[in-house]
């Protein structure tokens, strides 16, 4: 079963693409790898046809495995040797600096780069939405908040996202809802009136 090693390598590469948010490429590699290895196994062992097509399917499986592993190794090498490599944390902090200065365009650019490095994290999408709100781009802000909601599995960012959607004009409550919550605390909170 030594001939299945490149198939396993291609599966590993497909998993890597899917885990990094490159869904289309990951699914394409997965489907192609299964097609090539299944065609090889069916033609070779089930039908007993050891002709040129069977060898071509085996060569395709090997080529796909080596191509994908080589491409991933080249990407890792290129990222490791690039001078001034940006990490997710650096991009996120730089976006926060621009946001604190009131520069929504610069903040959205850096948060967008951070979102491309870690596409499953909801925090850059939330801050990208607030950066778009600084620019007055409500449509882009809504899309960023919706992407953040889709990625927030634990529910940690639900309140900032709802607040952002309210500021965009879509969400639960009126535009001044977050201010009224501070002025009128819910029952059981705030100052208690002690009966005299």
N, C-alpha and C positions, 0 to 999 in steps of 0.2 A: 504494500500500500504506500510505497514511497512516492508515487506519482501524485498523491493527494496533498503533499506538502505545500505546493504553490496555491492550491485551492484554499487551504487553511490560512495562508498568508494573505490572500485576497479577501477572505472573510474578516481577518483582523484589520485590514486597511479600510474595508467598508464600515466596520464598527467605529474606527477612528474618525472617519468622515461624518458619520451620523452623530457621534458624541460631540463633535466640534461645530455642529450646526450646518454642515454642508450636506443637506438632506438629499438633494437631487443626485449629486455625485455618489454618495453612499449607497443609495438605492440602485443606481445604475450598475455600480460595481458588484453589488450583491446579486442582482438578477443575472448579469452576464456570467459571473462565476458559477452560479448554479446551473445555468443553461449549458455552459461548456463542459462542466464535469459530468452532468447528467447525460449529455449527448455522447460523451466518450464512454461512459460506463454502459449505457444501453447498447450502443453499436458494438463495443468490444466484447462485453461479457454476456449480454442477453442474446444478441443476434449473432454473435460470433464473426462479425465482419471486421477483419483486421486490414482494412484497405487505407487508402490515402486520406479519406475523410476522418477516419478514426484517429489517425496520427495528427491530422490538422486540429481536431478538437483538443487532443492532449497538448499539442504545441500552443494552442490558444490559451488553455488553462495556465500553462507555465508562463507564457508571455504576460498574461494579465497579472499573475501573482508577482512576478519580478518587476513589472512596470509600476504597480501600485506601491510595493515596498520601497522601490528605488525613488519614487516621487516623494514619499513621506520622509525618507532619509535625507533627500536633497532639501526638502522644506525645513527640516530640523537643523541641518547644517547651515543653510542660508540664514535662518533666524538667529542661530548661535553666533555666527561670525559677523553679523551686521553691526556696525558701530552705532552707538546711541540707541540701542534697541529699547523700544517702549514697552513697559510692562503694563498690565491692566491697572495696577494700583497707581502708577505714575500718571497714566492718562486720566484716571478718575479724579485724582487730586488736582491735576491741571485744569480739568473741566470745572471743578469746584472753585478754584481761584477765579476763573473767568466769570462764573456765576455770581460770586461774591462781589465782583467789581461791577456787575450789572451788564456785562457783555454777553448777551444771549447767543449771538452767532458763534463766538469762539467756544463758549461752553457746549453748545450743541455739537460742534465739530469734534471736540475731545470726547464727549460722552458717546457720540456715534462710533468713534474709533474703539473706545473701550467695549461697546456693545458688540463690535465685530470680533474682538479678541475672545470675549466670553458671551456668546449669544444667548445663553440660558439664564443669565443673571438678570433679575428684574430691576436692580438699582440704577444702572445707566439709562434704562428706558424711562424710568420715573423722572430722573433729573433732566433727561433730554426733553421730556414733555414740559417741565417747568422752564427750561431754557427757551423752548419755542413760545411759551406764553410770554416771556420777557420781550420777544420779538413781535408779538401780536399775531402769530401764526397759529390760530386755534385749530385748524384742520389737522395740521401736522402734530400738534400737541395731543389731540384726541387719539390719533393713531399710535403715538408713542405710549400714552397711558394704557391703551387697550393691549399693546404688546406686553407691557409690564404686567398687566393683570393676567394675561395668558401664561406668563412665565413664573408668577408668584404662586408656587404650590403650597407654601406654608401659611400664606395669608399675612406675612409680615408687613407688606407694603399696601394693604388694602385701604387704610385711612388716608395716606398721602395721595394715592391714586384717585380715590373718591373726591378728595378736596380739589385735585387738579381737574377732574371732570366737571365738578361744579363750577369751577372758574372758567371752564370752556363753554359752559352753558348747557351741559348734558350731565345728568346724574340725579341723585336723590336730593331733594330739597331746593331751596332758593339760593340765589347768588351770595347772600350774606350769612349763610348757615354757619360757617365756621366761627364767625364773630359772635353770633347769638349763643353759641354753646359756651363761650367763655364768660359772657355776661350773665347768663342764666344757667347755673350749674344744675345737673340732673338731681332728682330727688335723692336725698341721703348724702349729698355732698355740699360743701360750702359751710357757711355759718349756721349753727343751730340756734333756734330761739329757745331759750330756757324759760319754762313757765315760772312766773313769780310767785 
